[in-house]
Amino acid sequence: MATEEYVVRRSARRRTTMGITREAGMLVVLVPERLTRAQERELVPGFVSRYLEREASRRPPAADAELTVRGRRLFARYLAEPGREVPRLQVSWSSRQRQRWGSCTIATGEIRLSDRLRSMPDWVADYVLVHELTHLIETDHTTRFHELVARYPQAERAKGFLEGWLSAQGLQPMEY
């Protein structure tokens, strides 16, 4: 499955294990310096393939139906309270969201997430989804709204990730 290009870098510090990282979007495989070229050809493609599979499993769902199920689960886990049912909702990806990460139509329960979130870790997309789900309870960004969003344990980390991503792209801060 190793369909992505990668570079192999030999390391004198590595003795027995291989490692993999991304540098400027490129996969870099770190191998022990003493690994032979034959061992490299035999071991590295499978190592990269397994890494890409794990990486793909940490991405948000691709299909809108799966995204809606995920939204229901996140609501039930972080926003549900006694007497508060999971609202009617529908979550979808949107390629038209250029100025915000997500939007919510409160009257219909329709939530749209920027498709740029597809390539980010699932916990980042989940944070934006929790933010939009919270609008179904609190329409404005009140203190109560932020308290509810903060129930998502990765909230601050995800905000930092999004700010860093925008900065790396040379873009201005976006709305949620």
KAJOTA-V79429 format. One record per residue. N is the residue number from 1. NEAR is the number of other C-alpha atoms within 8 Angstrom. Layout:
n & near
N & NEAR
N & NEAR
This chain:
n & near
1 & 4
2 & 9
3 & 5
4 & 5
5 & 7
6 & 8
7 & 8
8 & 8
9 & 8
10 & 8
11 & 9
12 & 7
13 & 5
14 & 11
15 & 8
16 & 5
17 & 7
18 & 9
19 & 7
20 & 10
21 & 7
22 & 8
23 & 7
24 & 4
25 & 5
26 & 9
27 & 12
28 & 12
29 & 14
30 & 12
31 & 13
32 & 14
33 & 9
34 & 5
35 & 8
36 & 6
37 & 6
38 & 6
39 & 8
40 & 9
41 & 8
42 & 8
43 & 8
44 & 9
45 & 9
46 & 10
47 & 8
48 & 11
49 & 11
50 & 8
51 & 9
52 & 9
53 & 8
54 & 8
55 & 8
56 & 7
57 & 6
58 & 8
59 & 11
60 & 13
61 & 8
62 & 7
63 & 7
64 & 10
65 & 8
66 & 9
67 & 13
68 & 12
69 & 8
70 & 8
71 & 12
72 & 10
73 & 8
74 & 11
75 & 12
76 & 9
77 & 7
78 & 9
79 & 10
80 & 10
81 & 6
82 & 4
83 & 4
84 & 6
85 & 6
86 & 8
87 & 6
88 & 6
89 & 10
90 & 8
91 & 13
92 & 13
93 & 9
94 & 9
95 & 8
96 & 5
97 & 11
98 & 7
99 & 6
100 & 10
101 & 13
102 & 14
103 & 10
104 & 12
105 & 8
106 & 9
107 & 4
108 & 7
109 & 12
110 & 11
111 & 14
112 & 11
113 & 15
114 & 15
115 & 9
116 & 7
117 & 12
118 & 12
119 & 7
120 & 10
121 & 11
122 & 9
123 & 8
124 & 14
125 & 12
126 & 10
127 & 12
128 & 12
129 & 11
130 & 13
131 & 10
132 & 13
133 & 12
134 & 13
135 & 12
136 & 11
137 & 7
138 & 10
139 & 9
140 & 6
141 & 8
142 & 7
143 & 6
144 & 8
145 & 14
146 & 9
147 & 8
148 & 11
149 & 11
150 & 9
151 & 9
152 & 10
153 & 6
154 & 9
155 & 11
156 & 8
157 & 7
158 & 11
159 & 9
160 & 8
161 & 9
162 & 9
163 & 9
164 & 8
165 & 8
166 & 11
167 & 9
168 & 7
169 & 6
170 & 6
171 & 7
172 & 6
173 & 6
174 & 7
175 & 7
176 & 9
